[in-house]
Amino acid sequence: MASMTNEGHGPSGYWYRKATEGDGATGILNALRDYTTSEAAMRRRTRESMGMGANDLLALRFLFQDKRAGRVSRPRDLARRLGITSASVTTLVDRLIASGHVQREQDPNDRRSIILQPTPDADREVRHTLGGMHERMRAAAAGMTAADTAIVVGFLRRMTEAVDAVDAAPDSAAGAGHGGSAASDAAPGEAAPEHAAPGDSGHTPTES
């Protein structure tokens, strides 16, 4: 295996060497890594501020997504999306209910089924915690032309495909024991932020 220090691929560059003149690809990758590092740090601060674990905050994100889309959220749906067992999701939901972020309700279309809803307090808390950052991010993107927007969106989608392809690699199972659930390291692989607050037609928690 090649040394990580070859060609400047040390810890400071996180696999990418320092960009040289004319090496635009490396400069872009380094800038993207800087962003995802800052985003991961923001997520940690958000979890600490709200007193939540990574899966708790991601579960809340899914519940806001479903509410915005008019879909019902059931415990089994959360278990599937988080990649955890039904027993673990029960514990998680109980924790979110105890903290006042989630409530259980009977499904109006199936009285035997329970659905989950984020509470108004959870909506207000996320708006308070992330609202200012959302506006700064929106302002940073708002000045782009339609052509620039198309280029950036296309690039980010190709990068998403490149990252997602790692899981499909034949030797991906070799590292399966080290990553935990997909939700435990939410920052680099999640969707790019939208720009409205959770509960509106746009942003949901941890999509920021």
C-alpha atoms as an extended CHARMM CRD file, in Angstrom:
* protein
*
       208  EXT
         1         1  MET       CA              0.0000000000        0.0000000000        0.0000000000  PROA      1               0.0000000000
         2         2  ALA       CA              1.4220000000        3.3990000000       -0.9450000000  PROA      2               0.0000000000
         3         3  SER       CA              2.3960000000        5.7220000000        1.8620000000  PROA      3               0.0000000000
         4         4  MET       CA             -0.1080000000        8.4470000000        2.6480000000  PROA      4               0.0000000000
         5         5  THR       CA              2.7630000000       10.9380000000        2.6020000000  PROA      5               0.0000000000
         6         6  ASN       CA              3.5650000000       10.3380000000       -1.0670000000  PROA      6               0.0000000000
         7         7  GLU       CA              2.9900000000       13.3850000000       -3.2710000000  PROA      7               0.0000000000
         8         8  GLY       CA              1.9090000000       15.3860000000       -0.2570000000  PROA      8               0.0000000000
         9         9  HSD       CA             -1.0720000000       13.1400000000        0.5440000000  PROA      9               0.0000000000
        10        10  GLY       CA             -0.6470000000       13.6940000000        4.2550000000  PROA      10              0.0000000000
        11        11  PRO       CA             -3.2820000000       14.2820000000        6.9350000000  PROA      11              0.0000000000
        12        12  SER       CA             -3.4690000000       18.0030000000        6.1180000000  PROA      12              0.0000000000
        13        13  GLY       CA             -4.5920000000       17.1890000000        2.5780000000  PROA      13              0.0000000000
        14        14  TYR       CA             -6.8140000000       14.2190000000        3.4330000000  PROA      14              0.0000000000
        15        15  TRP       CA             -5.7480000000       12.1440000000        0.4180000000  PROA      15              0.0000000000
        16        16  TYR       CA             -5.5670000000       15.1790000000       -1.8670000000  PROA      16              0.0000000000
        17        17  ARG       CA             -2.1940000000       16.7720000000       -2.5040000000  PROA      17              0.0000000000
        18        18  LYS       CA             -1.8260000000       20.5280000000       -2.3740000000  PROA      18              0.0000000000
        19        19  ALA       CA             -3.1660000000       22.0580000000       -5.5620000000  PROA      19              0.0000000000
        20        20  THR       CA             -0.6030000000       23.4100000000       -7.9910000000  PROA      20              0.0000000000
        21        21  GLU       CA             -1.1230000000       25.9450000000      -10.7430000000  PROA      21              0.0000000000
        22        22  GLY       CA             -3.3590000000       24.4470000000      -13.3880000000  PROA      22              0.0000000000
        23        23  ASP       CA             -4.4620000000       21.5890000000      -11.1400000000  PROA      23              0.0000000000
        24        24  GLY       CA             -8.0630000000       22.7090000000      -10.7790000000  PROA      24              0.0000000000
        25        25  ALA       CA             -9.4330000000       19.2850000000       -9.8930000000  PROA      25              0.0000000000
        26        26  THR       CA             -7.3360000000       19.0070000000       -6.7300000000  PROA      26              0.0000000000
        27        27  GLY       CA             -8.2520000000       22.5460000000       -5.7050000000  PROA      27              0.0000000000
        28        28  ILE       CA            -11.9510000000       21.7250000000       -6.0920000000  PROA      28              0.0000000000
        29        29  LEU       CA            -11.6220000000       18.4910000000       -4.1060000000  PROA      29              0.0000000000
        30        30  ASN       CA             -9.7530000000       20.2620000000       -1.3110000000  PROA      30              0.0000000000
        31        31  ALA       CA            -12.4040000000       22.9970000000       -1.1620000000  PROA      31              0.0000000000
        32        32  LEU       CA            -15.1250000000       20.3510000000       -1.0420000000  PROA      32              0.0000000000
        33        33  ARG       CA            -13.2970000000       18.5320000000        1.7580000000  PROA      33              0.0000000000
        34        34  ASP       CA            -13.0010000000       21.8090000000        3.6840000000  PROA      34              0.0000000000
        35        35  TYR       CA            -16.7590000000       22.2770000000        3.3480000000  PROA      35              0.0000000000
        36        36  THR       CA            -17.6400000000       18.7650000000        4.4920000000  PROA      36              0.0000000000
        37        37  THR       CA            -15.2530000000       19.1070000000        7.4420000000  PROA      37              0.0000000000
        38        38  SER       CA            -16.9680000000       22.3360000000        8.4980000000  PROA      38              0.0000000000
        39        39  GLU       CA            -20.3740000000       20.7370000000        7.9600000000  PROA      39              0.0000000000
        40        40  ALA       CA            -19.4630000000       17.7440000000       10.1280000000  PROA      40              0.0000000000
        41        41  ALA       CA            -18.2940000000       20.0910000000       12.8970000000  PROA      41              0.0000000000
        42        42  MET       CA            -21.5530000000       22.0360000000       12.6150000000  PROA      42              0.0000000000
        43        43  ARG       CA            -23.5400000000       18.8300000000       12.9720000000  PROA      43              0.0000000000
        44        44  ARG       CA            -21.6460000000       17.9380000000       16.1280000000  PROA      44              0.0000000000
        45        45  ARG       CA            -22.3410000000       21.3740000000       17.5730000000  PROA      45              0.0000000000
        46        46  THR       CA            -26.0180000000       21.0510000000       16.6560000000  PROA      46              0.0000000000
        47        47  ARG       CA            -26.3060000000       17.6560000000       18.3220000000  PROA      47              0.0000000000
        48        48  GLU       CA            -24.6170000000       19.0000000000       21.4480000000  PROA      48              0.0000000000
        49        49  SER       CA            -26.8370000000       22.0880000000       21.4940000000  PROA      49              0.0000000000
        50        50  MET       CA            -29.9810000000       19.9930000000       21.1770000000  PROA      50              0.0000000000
        51        51  GLY       CA            -28.7400000000       17.2070000000       23.4410000000  PROA      51              0.0000000000
        52        52  MET       CA            -29.1290000000       14.5530000000       20.7400000000  PROA      52              0.0000000000
        53        53  GLY       CA            -27.1430000000       11.7220000000       19.2470000000  PROA      53              0.0000000000
        54        54  ALA       CA            -26.4710000000       11.4040000000       15.5310000000  PROA      54              0.0000000000
        55        55  ASN       CA            -29.3100000000        8.9400000000       14.9220000000  PROA      55              0.0000000000
        56        56  ASP       CA            -31.7240000000       11.0420000000       16.9870000000  PROA      56              0.0000000000
        57        57  LEU       CA            -31.1110000000       14.1290000000       14.8850000000  PROA      57              0.0000000000
        58        58  LEU       CA            -31.2140000000       12.1670000000       11.6410000000  PROA      58              0.0000000000
        59        59  ALA       CA            -34.5040000000       10.5530000000       12.6780000000  PROA      59              0.0000000000
        60        60  LEU       CA            -35.9150000000       14.0170000000       13.3100000000  PROA      60              0.0000000000
        61        61  ARG       CA            -34.7580000000       15.0560000000        9.8570000000  PROA      61              0.0000000000
        62        62  PHE       CA            -36.6280000000       12.1270000000        8.2870000000  PROA      62              0.0000000000
        63        63  LEU       CA            -39.7840000000       12.9790000000       10.2210000000  PROA      63              0.0000000000
        64        64  PHE       CA            -39.6900000000       16.5780000000        8.9840000000  PROA      64              0.0000000000
        65        65  GLN       CA            -39.0810000000       15.3580000000        5.4280000000  PROA      65              0.0000000000
        66        66  ASP       CA            -42.0940000000       13.0610000000        5.5910000000  PROA      66              0.0000000000
        67        67  LYS       CA            -44.3010000000       15.7380000000        7.1210000000  PROA      67              0.0000000000
        68        68  ARG       CA            -43.3390000000       18.2030000000        4.4210000000  PROA      68              0.0000000000
        69        69  ALA       CA            -44.0600000000       15.6240000000        1.7100000000  PROA      69              0.0000000000
        70        70  GLY       CA            -47.4050000000       14.6060000000        3.2450000000  PROA      70              0.0000000000
        71        71  ARG       CA            -46.1840000000       11.1020000000        4.0810000000  PROA      71              0.0000000000
        72        72  VAL       CA            -46.8330000000        9.2470000000        7.3140000000  PROA      72              0.0000000000
        73        73  SER       CA            -43.8490000000        8.0950000000        9.3730000000  PROA      73              0.0000000000
        74        74  ARG       CA            -43.9740000000        4.8040000000       11.2140000000  PROA      74              0.0000000000
        75        75  PRO       CA            -41.3640000000        3.3410000000       13.5660000000  PROA      75              0.0000000000
        76        76  ARG       CA            -40.5790000000        0.5780000000       11.0720000000  PROA      76              0.0000000000
        77        77  ASP       CA            -39.8920000000        3.2150000000        8.4160000000  PROA      77              0.0000000000
        78        78  LEU       CA            -37.3730000000        4.9170000000       10.6870000000  PROA      78              0.0000000000
        79        79  ALA       CA            -35.7220000000        1.5950000000       11.4890000000  PROA      79              0.0000000000
        80        80  ARG       CA            -35.2850000000        0.8720000000        7.7770000000  PROA      80              0.0000000000
        81        81  ARG       CA            -33.9550000000        4.3090000000        6.9090000000  PROA      81              0.0000000000
        82        82  LEU       CA            -31.5640000000        4.4110000000        9.8510000000  PROA      82              0.0000000000
        83        83  GLY       CA            -30.4340000000        0.8130000000        9.3700000000  PROA      83              0.0000000000
        84        84  ILE       CA            -31.2080000000       -0.1990000000       12.9630000000  PROA      84              0.0000000000
        85        85  THR       CA            -33.3390000000       -2.8960000000       14.5770000000  PROA      85              0.0000000000
        86        86  SER       CA            -36.9450000000       -2.4780000000       15.6650000000  PROA      86              0.0000000000
        87        87  ALA       CA            -35.8320000000       -2.6910000000       19.2990000000  PROA      87              0.0000000000
        88        88  SER       CA            -33.2830000000        0.0790000000       18.7590000000  PROA      88              0.0000000000
        89        89  VAL       CA            -35.7850000000        2.3190000000       16.9950000000  PROA      89              0.0000000000
        90        90  THR       CA            -38.2480000000        1.8300000000       19.8740000000  PROA      90              0.0000000000
        91        91  THR       CA            -35.5860000000        3.0440000000       22.2960000000  PROA      91              0.0000000000
        92        92  LEU       CA            -34.7520000000        5.9700000000       19.9970000000  PROA      92              0.0000000000
        93        93  VAL       CA            -38.3970000000        7.0020000000       19.6170000000  PROA      93              0.0000000000
        94        94  ASP       CA            -38.9800000000        6.7410000000       23.3740000000  PROA      94              0.0000000000
        95        95  ARG       CA            -35.9880000000        9.0290000000       23.8870000000  PROA      95              0.0000000000
        96        96  LEU       CA            -37.2700000000       11.6100000000       21.3810000000  PROA      96              0.0000000000
        97        97  ILE       CA            -40.7150000000       11.5320000000       22.9710000000  PROA      97              0.0000000000
        98        98  ALA       CA            -39.2320000000       12.0210000000       26.4390000000  PROA      98              0.0000000000
        99        99  SER       CA            -37.2250000000       15.0140000000       25.1800000000  PROA      99              0.0000000000
       100       100  GLY       CA            -40.3430000000       16.5790000000       23.6310000000  PROA      100             0.0000000000
       101       101  HSD       CA            -39.2020000000       16.3290000000       20.0020000000  PROA      101             0.0000000000
       102       102  VAL       CA            -41.5780000000       13.6220000000       18.7630000000  PROA      102             0.0000000000
       103       103  GLN       CA            -45.0880000000       12.4160000000       19.5320000000  PROA      103             0.0000000000
       104       104  ARG       CA            -46.9020000000        9.1760000000       18.7440000000  PROA      104             0.0000000000
       105       105  GLU       CA            -50.3380000000        9.3060000000       17.1330000000  PROA      105             0.0000000000
       106       106  GLN       CA            -52.8030000000        6.7940000000       15.7700000000  PROA      106             0.0000000000
       107       107  ASP       CA            -52.7940000000        6.5300000000       11.9960000000  PROA      107             0.0000000000
       108       108  PRO       CA            -56.1150000000        8.0780000000       10.8620000000  PROA      108             0.0000000000
       109       109  ASN       CA            -56.2200000000        5.5750000000        7.9880000000  PROA      109             0.0000000000
       110       110  ASP       CA            -55.4150000000        2.5260000000       10.1190000000  PROA      110             0.0000000000
       111       111  ARG       CA            -56.3320000000        2.7220000000       13.7910000000  PROA      111             0.0000000000
       112       112  ARG       CA            -54.1390000000       -0.2910000000       14.5320000000  PROA      112             0.0000000000
       113       113  SER       CA            -51.0220000000        1.5330000000       13.3420000000  PROA      113             0.0000000000
       114       114  ILE       CA            -48.9370000000        4.1780000000       15.1220000000  PROA      114             0.0000000000
       115       115  ILE       CA            -47.3750000000        7.0970000000       13.2890000000  PROA      115             0.0000000000
       116       116  LEU       CA            -44.7320000000        9.5540000000       14.4550000000  PROA      116             0.0000000000
       117       117  GLN       CA            -44.8700000000       13.3330000000       14.2370000000  PROA      117             0.0000000000
       118       118  PRO       CA            -42.2680000000       15.9900000000       15.0840000000  PROA      118             0.0000000000
       119       119  THR       CA            -43.6110000000       18.3760000000       17.6970000000  PROA      119             0.0000000000
       120       120  PRO       CA            -44.0060000000       22.1410000000       17.2280000000  PROA      120             0.0000000000
       121       121  ASP       CA            -41.3440000000       22.5850000000       19.9250000000  PROA      121             0.0000000000
       122       122  ALA       CA            -38.9150000000       20.5350000000       17.8290000000  PROA      122             0.0000000000
       123       123  ASP       CA            -39.6570000000       22.7340000000       14.8090000000  PROA      123             0.0000000000
       124       124  ARG       CA            -39.0380000000       25.9070000000       16.8120000000  PROA      124             0.0000000000
       125       125  GLU       CA            -35.8340000000       24.5240000000       18.3250000000  PROA      125             0.0000000000
       126       126  VAL       CA            -34.3530000000       23.5790000000       14.9650000000  PROA      126             0.0000000000
       127       127  ARG       CA            -35.3290000000       26.9360000000       13.4730000000  PROA      127             0.0000000000
       128       128  HSD       CA            -33.6410000000       28.7120000000       16.3670000000  PROA      128             0.0000000000
       129       129  THR       CA            -30.5270000000       26.5320000000       16.1700000000  PROA      129             0.0000000000
       130       130  LEU       CA            -30.0520000000       26.4600000000       12.3980000000  PROA      130             0.0000000000
       131       131  GLY       CA            -32.0610000000       29.3800000000       11.0070000000  PROA      131             0.0000000000
       132       132  GLY       CA            -29.2050000000       31.8820000000       10.8230000000  PROA      132             0.0000000000
       133       133  MET       CA            -26.9090000000       29.4080000000        9.1150000000  PROA      133             0.0000000000
       134       134  HSD       CA            -29.5900000000       28.5290000000        6.5620000000  PROA      134             0.0000000000
       135       135  GLU       CA            -29.9610000000       32.1800000000        5.6160000000  PROA      135             0.0000000000
       136       136  ARG       CA            -26.1900000000       32.6150000000        5.2040000000  PROA      136             0.0000000000
       137       137  MET       CA            -26.0400000000       29.5350000000        3.0010000000  PROA      137             0.0000000000
       138       138  ARG       CA            -28.9780000000       30.7360000000        0.9430000000  PROA      138             0.0000000000
       139       139  ALA       CA            -27.3290000000       34.1280000000        0.4910000000  PROA      139             0.0000000000
       140       140  ALA       CA            -24.1150000000       32.4600000000       -0.6760000000  PROA      140             0.0000000000
       141       141  ALA       CA            -26.0180000000       30.4980000000       -3.3390000000  PROA      141             0.0000000000
       142       142  ALA       CA            -28.5100000000       33.1860000000       -4.3420000000  PROA      142             0.0000000000
       143       143  GLY       CA            -25.9970000000       35.2900000000       -6.2680000000  PROA      143             0.0000000000
       144       144  MET       CA            -25.1900000000       32.5720000000       -8.7790000000  PROA      144             0.0000000000
       145       145  THR       CA            -26.3900000000       32.7420000000      -12.3550000000  PROA      145             0.0000000000
       146       146  ALA       CA            -28.6000000000       30.0050000000      -13.8010000000  PROA      146             0.0000000000
       147       147  ALA       CA            -25.6310000000       28.7030000000      -15.7880000000  PROA      147             0.0000000000
       148       148  ASP       CA            -23.3810000000       28.6210000000      -12.7300000000  PROA      148             0.0000000000
       149       149  THR       CA            -26.1110000000       26.9030000000      -10.7420000000  PROA      149             0.0000000000
       150       150  ALA       CA            -26.4430000000       24.1790000000      -13.3660000000  PROA      150             0.0000000000
       151       151  ILE       CA            -22.6840000000       23.5840000000      -13.2980000000  PROA      151             0.0000000000
       152       152  VAL       CA            -22.5180000000       23.3760000000       -9.4990000000  PROA      152             0.0000000000
       153       153  VAL       CA            -25.5790000000       21.1480000000       -9.1810000000  PROA      153             0.0000000000
       154       154  GLY       CA            -24.2840000000       18.8260000000      -11.8750000000  PROA      154             0.0000000000
       155       155  PHE       CA            -20.8830000000       18.6260000000      -10.2070000000  PROA      155             0.0000000000
       156       156  LEU       CA            -22.3360000000       17.8660000000       -6.7710000000  PROA      156             0.0000000000
       157       157  ARG       CA            -24.5560000000       15.1440000000       -8.2130000000  PROA      157             0.0000000000
       158       158  ARG       CA            -21.5610000000       13.5330000000       -9.9070000000  PROA      158             0.0000000000
       159       159  MET       CA            -19.6440000000       13.7210000000       -6.6360000000  PROA      159             0.0000000000
       160       160  THR       CA            -22.5790000000       12.0860000000       -4.8390000000  PROA      160             0.0000000000
       161       161  GLU       CA            -22.5090000000        9.2620000000       -7.3640000000  PROA      161             0.0000000000
       162       162  ALA       CA            -18.7520000000        8.8840000000       -6.9120000000  PROA      162             0.0000000000
       163       163  VAL       CA            -19.0900000000        8.6530000000       -3.1240000000  PROA      163             0.0000000000
       164       164  ASP       CA            -22.0860000000        6.3210000000       -3.2570000000  PROA      164             0.0000000000
       165       165  ALA       CA            -20.1730000000        3.9840000000       -5.5580000000  PROA      165             0.0000000000
       166       166  VAL       CA            -17.7430000000        3.1820000000       -2.7360000000  PROA      166             0.0000000000
       167       167  ASP       CA            -20.4120000000        1.0620000000       -1.0290000000  PROA      167             0.0000000000
       168       168  ALA       CA            -20.8530000000       -0.9620000000       -4.2060000000  PROA      168             0.0000000000
       169       169  ALA       CA            -17.1530000000       -1.8300000000       -4.5210000000  PROA      169             0.0000000000
       170       170  PRO       CA            -16.3530000000       -5.5890000000       -4.2930000000  PROA      170             0.0000000000
       171       171  ASP       CA            -14.0370000000       -5.1020000000       -1.3080000000  PROA      171             0.0000000000
       172       172  SER       CA            -16.3540000000       -2.7440000000        0.5720000000  PROA      172             0.0000000000
       173       173  ALA       CA            -17.2500000000       -5.4900000000        3.0500000000  PROA      173             0.0000000000
       174       174  ALA       CA            -13.6950000000       -5.4090000000        4.3640000000  PROA      174             0.0000000000
       175       175  GLY       CA            -14.3870000000       -2.1650000000        6.1690000000  PROA      175             0.0000000000
       176       176  ALA       CA            -17.9650000000       -2.8840000000        7.1140000000  PROA      176             0.0000000000
       177       177  GLY       CA            -17.1600000000       -3.3750000000       10.7640000000  PROA      177             0.0000000000
       178       178  HSD       CA            -15.6960000000        0.0950000000       11.1910000000  PROA      178             0.0000000000
       179       179  GLY       CA            -18.3510000000        2.4880000000       10.0000000000  PROA      179             0.0000000000
       180       180  GLY       CA            -21.3830000000        1.7440000000       12.1370000000  PROA      180             0.0000000000
       181       181  SER       CA            -24.7650000000        2.7590000000       10.7770000000  PROA      181             0.0000000000
       182       182  ALA       CA            -24.9730000000        5.1870000000        7.9030000000  PROA      182             0.0000000000
       183       183  ALA       CA            -26.5670000000        7.6970000000       10.2320000000  PROA      183             0.0000000000
       184       184  SER       CA            -23.6260000000        7.8060000000       12.6380000000  PROA      184             0.0000000000
       185       185  ASP       CA            -21.4960000000        9.9290000000       10.3120000000  PROA      185             0.0000000000
       186       186  ALA       CA            -24.1060000000       12.0180000000        8.6670000000  PROA      186             0.0000000000
       187       187  ALA       CA            -22.1780000000       14.9110000000        7.2670000000  PROA      187             0.0000000000
       188       188  PRO       CA            -20.2490000000       13.9480000000        4.1300000000  PROA      188             0.0000000000
       189       189  GLY       CA            -22.8040000000       11.7100000000        2.4100000000  PROA      189             0.0000000000
       190       190  GLU       CA            -26.0690000000       13.4610000000        3.0960000000  PROA      190             0.0000000000
       191       191  ALA       CA            -28.0340000000       15.6260000000        0.7420000000  PROA      191             0.0000000000
       192       192  ALA       CA            -26.9490000000       19.2140000000        0.1640000000  PROA      192             0.0000000000
       193       193  PRO       CA            -28.8370000000       21.7220000000        2.2810000000  PROA      193             0.0000000000
       194       194  GLU       CA            -32.0800000000       23.2520000000        1.1830000000  PROA      194             0.0000000000
       195       195  HSD       CA            -32.7800000000       26.7990000000        2.2520000000  PROA      195             0.0000000000
       196       196  ALA       CA            -35.9960000000       26.9840000000        4.2280000000  PROA      196             0.0000000000
       197       197  ALA       CA            -36.5680000000       26.0980000000        7.8440000000  PROA      197             0.0000000000
       198       198  PRO       CA            -37.9600000000       22.7010000000        8.8500000000  PROA      198             0.0000000000
       199       199  GLY       CA            -41.7010000000       22.5260000000        8.5290000000  PROA      199             0.0000000000
       200       200  ASP       CA            -41.6880000000       24.9360000000        5.5720000000  PROA      200             0.0000000000
       201       201  SER       CA            -41.4480000000       23.8590000000        1.9470000000  PROA      201             0.0000000000
       202       202  GLY       CA            -37.6840000000       23.6520000000        2.2100000000  PROA      202             0.0000000000
       203       203  HSD       CA            -35.1400000000       22.7960000000        4.8470000000  PROA      203             0.0000000000
       204       204  THR       CA            -35.2210000000       20.0070000000        7.3820000000  PROA      204             0.0000000000
       205       205  PRO       CA            -32.9050000000       19.4340000000       10.3320000000  PROA      205             0.0000000000
       206       206  THR       CA            -29.4810000000       18.0000000000        9.5410000000  PROA      206             0.0000000000
       207       207  GLU       CA            -29.8430000000       18.7560000000        5.8880000000  PROA      207             0.0000000000
       208       208  SER       CA            -27.8560000000       21.8070000000        6.7980000000  PROA      208             0.0000000000
